[in-house]
Amino acid sequence: MSRLHTYAASSRARFIAASAVLGALASCATTPEYEATLASWKGGQESELIRRWGPPRQTYEARGRKFLVYESHRIVFIPGTAAVSPNGTPIGASAGMDIEMTCKTTFELEDAAVVATSYSGNGCGAQRNSSYRR
């Protein structure tokens, strides 16, 4: 096996490993599940929302509507990969890295009831504080 072929196989293996780790992270809390959680709050009361989610990081009003903004930040460590040494020459190692996962969720309220929601970020998923309204 040539060095080039070995390097390509090693790169492919690293890509597959990184994809698997990121896929595992994503499967912990899926976007459709988070969207369903947020949709369950439409019609919910502001007091109930604050009781379940805690105090918002920010509030503001515009055109007779009130907005409650929640933010979450966490760091996830992705481990590196070991070097492959088919001919005694190690190649293909990668260092581990930290990835910042963030989510900003906004609830729009009219007359103290949730009328719309929105979110942005790479870490939006069904988290501990984002339970369904029941």
C-alpha positions, 0 to 999 in steps of 0.5 A: 500500500502506498503512502498516499493511499494510506494517508487517504484511507487515514483521512477518510477514517478521521472524517468518518470518526468526526462525523460519528461524534458530531452525529452522536452529539446531534442525536442527543437533542434533535432540531425537530424535537426542539421545534416541537417543544417550542410549538407546545408553548404557543398559547402558554402563559408568561408566568408558566414559561418563567416558572419552567424555564427560569428568568430570561436573560433579556426582555424587551418590548416592541409594537405592543409585544413582549419578547423573552430571550433565553440563551445557553452556552456549553463547551463540548470536547471532541477527542482527537484521533490516533496516528496510523502507523502502517509502515512505522511512520505515524500519519493522520493524527488529529488533536482534540478540540473544544466546540462551543454550543450555543442557543438563543431562543426567543418567545414573543408574547401578546397579552402575556401569552406566547404567540410565536417562538424563534431560535438560532445557534448550533446547540438548540435541542431539547435541553433540561430547561426546555421541557414541553408545556403540558 
